[in-house]
Amino acid sequence: MTREEKIEALEEIALEVRAFKGLEIARHATNAVPGEGDPDAEIMFIGEAPGFNEDKQGRPFVGQAGKLLEKSLQESLGMNRDDVYITNIVKYRPPDNRDPFPDEIEVCRDWLDRQIRVISPKIIATLGRFSMGKFIEGLTISRVHGQPRFVDFAGSRYIVYPMYHPAAALRAGSVLEQFRQDFNKLKALFTSASSPATAPDQSPSGPSQGSLF
Ligand code: URA
């Protein structure tokens, strides 16, 4: 897909997300939050669901958690938020920031799957357990954070990199330290993902969920 085709496809998804009223949280949203960033991004961050600030602005990760994400991106990778793509599992704010319900995740799944296919990133960095659970089942985030793995998804192979949610990092100093370390490892992963030895399309066909390093 050309960059222009990607922009068009992402805009079409965003229009659908904004027009949809089939969920209670969609009907109550001030703004839907489809996602934003570089359509050619090599790293895609997937969070959980919009919070208060995101709902107000219609943009992902613009509150305190977003500030930490932006700061970490800049410090560890020398990147701005415009250099990556940022979205969420659920595109509307759940009331009182409760966990998303399974039916809400299910309804939003097709939009996220299409965003992934259009952007086709090298690395999908999952933020928090709901996002991780889309790709990696039956494991806890405390066990697997910072450990990249190949995941075959919708006919393509991606490097999935599970990370703590930045909001969790803001709540506990020990998690913040892990979050920072994982961001530094993301830099190394990003560099090596571009080399032939670890590029997903060059790897031997193996199990659909293989550990990368
Ligand atoms: N937390 C999320 O998971 N996503 C956002 O967009 C903001 C906060």
Residues whose N, C-alpha, C, O or C-beta is under 5 A from the ligand:
A	BS01	URA	G47 E48 A49 P50 G51 E54 P60 F61 A65 N88
